[in-house]
Amino acid sequence: MIIIVGGFSSTGSKRLKTLEEEIKKNFPEEKVLVPEYFERYGKLGKYLRTKTIPEYAWNVQRETLFINNDEPILIGYSMGGIITRFLVEKIGLKAKEVILVGAPNRGVKINFVEDKLVGKLVSLPCVREIQPESNFLRLLNWNWHPEGYYFIGSDRDERVPINSAIPMKEEGKFFILHTSHSGLIPKKAEMVPKSAIPIIIEILKNEIQT
């Protein structure tokens, strides 16, 4: 079982479908789950997130109850990476491996918060929780030893700084790309070769075969 946890505006989007299709193409016998954990409010629903990251993590947990004793491989993209971490580290979901792609482990970029996340967006609980030095991230990262994780980030990411996406550089466990934040998991198939998707596929090959 492979579970893909999307970010603030990617859950249910074309970019996650692109990743899902690539995984199914390479691993046709593997089950892939993409949880829909956000509230739904119609056309503007992706901007009206009223719950906290822990609440969204519990929503994902409820969708994984049928897994039973199987340990899934988790892929968390952007804010979905933080939701994934909470799911594993605080709720206790046992995962075979965790792959974090552009996850703001130490927060998003300050200029992104100030310039892009304006008005109502800044006040949303889940957005406040991924700002640098938030109490939520401080507690989540307290005494954190992430040796068992794979980290994928970009030194051109306009949203998540590279030292936030990759807080620990353990050989064979981190990968640095040169693309935008949205380019890490792209919508268009022609952008896949330069994205994080080929790296994810290689990680999955190693983990599924062992």
DAKAHU-V195832 format. One record per helix or strand of 3 or more residues. SS is the DSSP state (A for helix, B for strand). FROM is the first residue (numbers start at 0). LEN is the number of residues. If there is no record, write none. Layout:
<<SS/FROM/LEN> <SS/FROM/LEN>>
//
This chain:
<<B/1/4> <A/13/13> <A/41/6> <A/52/11> <A/64/3> <B/71/6> <A/78/13> <B/94/7> <A/109/6> <A/119/4> <A/124/5> <A/134/7> <B/148/6> <A/161/4> <B/173/4> <A/180/4> <A/188/6> <A/196/13>>
//
